[in-house]
Amino acid sequence: MISERVLRVLERYDLKYREFPDGSTPTAVTAADMLRVAVGQIAKSILFVCKKNGAFLVVCPGDRKVSSSKLKKVTGEKPRLASADETEALTGFLPGGVCPFGLNGVKILIDEWLREYDVVYPSAGTSGSAVETTFEDLVRITGGEAFDLTNPLDQS
C-alpha cells in the first residue's frame, strides 16, 4: 500500500501511479514487463552513503548500473551501497520499492540517461508500484540534480 506521504506528493503534482501485487516488480525487468515498457524506462532508486557527505539516492534507468567512479566525482568521496536497514531508516522504504518523492535528509541524484525516455517510472514506495512521470518532472519534484552517473550493464 502506498504511504500517505507519497500519495500527498502524487496528488499535489497530479501524477498517475499503478499498483500491482506487492513484490511483483522486484526488479527493473519485471517492472518493465508489468508496465509493458522498455527496461530503461524503469527509474530504479538506489541509496548510497558516504562517511562525510551523507546519503545520496541515485535514480537511474533500469538497464544501466551506477558507476562508482562517476558517483565519487559527484559526491566528493567514495560512496558505499546502503544496507537494507539503512535504506529503510533513511528513506522509509525497503530496497526494491524506494520512492524518490518526499524524502528529507537525502540528496537526490538523477542519472542523465533517463532523459532518453518521454516517460519514466520510479517506484511509489512499494515493490509493486510505479509512478508515471517525465525526466524533467522527476528532477523538479524531487529537487534532485542531474548527472551522468551510470554505465551500460555490460561495462564496468
Beta strands, then each sheet from edge to edge (+ up, - down):
strand 1: 16-19
strand 2: 42-50
strand 3: 54-61
strand 4: 64-66
strand 5: 80-81
strand 6: 107-111
strand 7: 121-122
strand 8: 129-132
strand 9: 145-147
strand 10: 150-152
sheet 1: 1+ 8-
sheet 2: 5+ 2- 3+ 6+ 9+
sheet 3: 5+ 2- 7-
sheet 4: 4+ 10-
end
